[in-house]
Amino acid sequence: MTALVEIEGLTKRFGSFTAVDRLSFTVARGEVLGFLGPNGAGKSTTMRMLAGFMEPTEGTARIMGHDVRRDGLAARRELGFLPEGAPTYPDMTVSGFLSFAAAVRGYSGREREIRVASAMDLTGLEGVRLQPVETLSKGFKRRVGLAQALLHDPPVLILDEPTDGLDPNQKHEVRTLIGRMAPHKAIIVSTHILEEVDAVCTRAIIIASGRIVADATPAALARMHPSGKLDEVFRALTHPPATQAAA
């Protein structure tokens, strides 16, 4: 499989604190990678470096062969990014915001209309298209953020907590959408919902203190604990016993 995302020795330091410590991995077309870790493990920092929002201290990251530092604009053209919080312009309507985002991506006229309509259809936003974003529920705001990430049909998606704030039916819809897109894209999903890993991910990486502590399929990860439960594996890998940690 062709790697669409390549990370080699990616590191981010803030003064004497190392948030991300020499991460190396690839994500191929057709893979949905669950990116897991406790709060403060370095997940969001890693994704922000990949998306060009934060400069790495060391190491390299490439999207579709484009280095995010040396060729950042080309890398971002190949990327759809749903950040934590999905920032928008709250006074814009849903369709107005998505039209603006499409224009920033370089689309105009009929092509822009088609892109916006398609993104709204994929994310179930047609019914609220004329509402100001600030009037939407948390779940619908999250869908607007996902829609802007899908506007240009990118080959690489980085989704930070894509189902945060959604009700069970909406979560199912988003997971189904990710599954439909998966064969044609490389998708990284950061989530704290372990059932989501089982539902949509073909592979999972667990990080703790900025380092990879596991990289396997969800089924293989589950077999790492006698209970066969992902949450027990996650707890054991990210919160080792005091005696083990001291060793």
Secondary structure, DSSP 8 states (H G I E B T S, - for coil): --EEEEEEEEEEEETTEEEEEEEEEEEETT-EEEEE--TTSSHHHHHHHHTTSS--SEEEEEETTEETTTSHHHHHHTEEEE-TT----TTSBHHHHHHHHHHHTT--HHHHHHHHHHHHHHHT-GGGTTSBGGGS-HHHHHHHHHHHHHTT--SEEEEESTTTT--HHHHHHHHHHHHHHGGGSEEEEE-S-HHHHHHH-SEEEEEETTEEEEEE-HHHHHTTSTT--HHHHHHHHHS--HHHHH-
